[in-house]
Amino acid sequence: MTELSKKEMEEILLVHEIAELEMDVEATLATLAPNPHYELASLGLAIDGIDAVRETYRRILPNQSRDVAAEKRVHAVASNTLLREAHMSFNNLDGERVNGLYLVVMAFDPALKLISGERMYMDPNFGKMMSEQLGPDFESLPGVSRIDASAPTIAKHDAYKYAEAAGKTIDPTRAAS
């Protein structure tokens, strides 16, 4: 499998962000693979497919009155994945300038050199603004679902497996003794 470099992913992201900041929904969608998967983890929502993602951008991009600004804190990479953590500022509905924080995990299709999905984690201020922009009916739209409806149920923390592989044990009763 082809691996994109950090520089290549950042170049794709820049085209994506330019389209977002120009509030051009179709140009934003042009930076995405054909069947994108988005998660707004702080809101508990999954968004699947180009039509649902188009509606997401249609609702959140016309944000001139919000005057959203972000400044990168961290760019980290994994295989065809770019993590971007940023501080942000924006206007709330009362026109007050507020600050927030987000972390987005962006997956890339290396063959198409497009974004295949995003998982976004937002602080409460940004989460509130995102909920306001999306609107109360968003969750009922086709392609939008609750993350907990499809997430796996985890029976045992994976740290036990990793500890055992490293010759270590985890004793949850140790602190109680």
C-alpha positions in Angstrom: 0.0 0.0 0.0 1.2 3.5 -0.8 2.0 5.7 2.1 1.5 9.5 1.9 4.1 11.6 3.5 3.3 14.3 6.1 4.0 16.9 3.5 1.7 15.3 1.0 -1.1 15.1 3.6 -0.6 18.7 4.6 -0.8 19.8 1.0 -4.1 18.0 0.6 -5.3 19.5 3.9 -4.4 23.0 2.7 -6.5 22.7 -0.4 -9.3 21.4 1.8 -9.0 24.3 4.3 -8.8 26.9 1.5 -12.1 25.5 0.2 -13.6 25.6 3.7 -12.5 29.1 4.4 -13.9 30.3 1.0 -17.1 28.6 2.1 -17.2 26.6 -1.1 -19.1 23.4 -0.3 -18.4 21.7 -3.7 -14.7 22.6 -3.7 -14.5 21.2 -0.1 -16.2 18.0 -1.3 -13.7 17.8 -4.2 -11.0 17.1 -1.6 -12.8 14.0 -0.3 -12.8 10.4 -1.4 -16.0 9.1 -2.9 -17.5 7.6 0.3 -16.2 9.7 3.2 -16.8 8.7 6.8 -16.9 11.5 9.4 -17.3 11.3 13.2 -18.1 14.2 15.5 -17.1 12.3 18.6 -18.0 15.0 21.0 -21.5 15.1 19.6 -21.7 11.3 19.3 -22.5 11.4 15.6 -21.2 9.5 12.6 -21.7 10.9 9.1 -21.5 8.5 6.1 -21.5 9.2 2.4 -21.0 12.2 0.2 -24.6 13.4 0.5 -24.6 13.4 4.3 -21.1 15.1 4.3 -22.3 17.6 1.7 -25.3 18.5 4.0 -22.9 18.8 7.0 -20.7 21.3 5.1 -23.8 23.1 3.8 -24.8 23.8 7.4 -21.4 24.6 8.9 -19.6 26.5 6.2 -21.7 29.7 6.0 -20.1 30.9 9.2 -19.0 34.5 8.3 -20.8 35.8 11.4 -18.9 33.3 13.5 -15.5 34.4 12.2 -13.9 31.1 12.9 -10.1 31.2 13.3 -7.7 28.4 14.2 -4.1 28.0 14.9 -2.3 24.7 14.7 -0.7 23.3 17.9 0.3 19.9 16.7 0.5 18.0 13.4 1.3 14.3 14.0 1.2 11.5 11.5 0.5 7.8 11.3 0.0 5.6 8.2 -2.1 7.8 5.8 -3.4 9.7 8.8 -2.8 13.3 9.9 -3.7 14.5 13.4 -4.3 18.2 13.8 -4.8 19.8 17.2 -5.6 23.5 17.2 -6.7 26.4 19.3 -9.6 28.3 17.9 -11.6 31.4 18.4 -15.0 32.3 17.1 -18.1 34.4 17.8 -20.9 32.9 19.7 -24.5 33.7 18.9 -24.3 36.8 21.2 -21.4 38.1 19.2 -18.9 37.5 22.0 -15.5 36.2 21.0 -14.8 32.8 22.6 -12.0 30.3 22.5 -12.0 26.6 21.9 -9.9 23.6 21.1 -10.2 20.7 18.7 -8.4 17.6 17.6 -9.1 16.1 14.2 -7.8 12.8 13.0 -7.9 12.8 9.2 -7.6 9.6 7.1 -6.4 9.8 3.6 -6.9 7.6 0.5 -3.3 7.3 -0.7 -4.2 6.2 -4.2 -6.7 9.0 -4.8 -4.7 11.5 -2.7 -7.9 12.6 -1.1 -9.3 12.8 2.5 -11.4 9.6 3.2 -12.6 10.7 6.6 -12.3 12.8 9.7 -12.8 12.1 13.4 -13.2 15.4 15.3 -13.0 15.9 19.0 -14.2 19.3 20.3 -14.1 21.1 23.6 -17.5 22.2 24.9 -17.4 25.7 23.3 -16.7 24.4 19.9 -19.1 21.5 20.3 -21.9 24.0 21.2 -21.2 26.1 18.1 -21.1 22.9 15.9 -24.5 21.8 17.4 -26.0 25.2 16.7 -24.7 25.2 13.1 -25.9 21.7 12.4 -29.4 22.3 13.8 -31.8 20.1 15.8 -32.9 18.0 12.9 -29.3 17.0 11.8 -29.3 13.6 13.6 -32.4 12.5 11.7 -30.9 13.0 8.3 -30.0 10.0 6.0 -26.4 9.0 6.5 -26.2 10.4 10.1 -26.2 8.0 13.0 -25.2 7.7 16.6 -21.6 6.4 17.0 -22.6 4.2 19.9 -25.0 2.3 17.6 -22.1 1.0 15.6 -19.1 1.1 18.0 -17.9 -2.3 19.4 -18.5 -3.2 23.0 -15.2 -3.7 24.6 -15.0 -6.4 27.3 -11.5 -5.9 28.5 -9.0 -3.1 28.3 -6.3 -3.8 25.6 -3.6 -2.7 28.0 -3.9 -6.2 29.6 -2.8 -7.8 26.3 0.0 -5.3 25.8 1.2 -5.7 29.4 1.2 -9.5 29.1 3.2 -9.3 25.8 5.8 -7.2 27.6 6.0 -9.7 30.5 4.1 -7.5 32.9 0.9 -7.9 34.8 -1.9 -5.5 35.7 -3.5 -6.1 39.1 -6.6 -3.9 39.6 -6.8 -4.9 43.2 -3.3 -3.6 44.1 -4.4 -0.1 45.1 -7.2 -1.4 47.2 -4.8 -3.5 49.3 
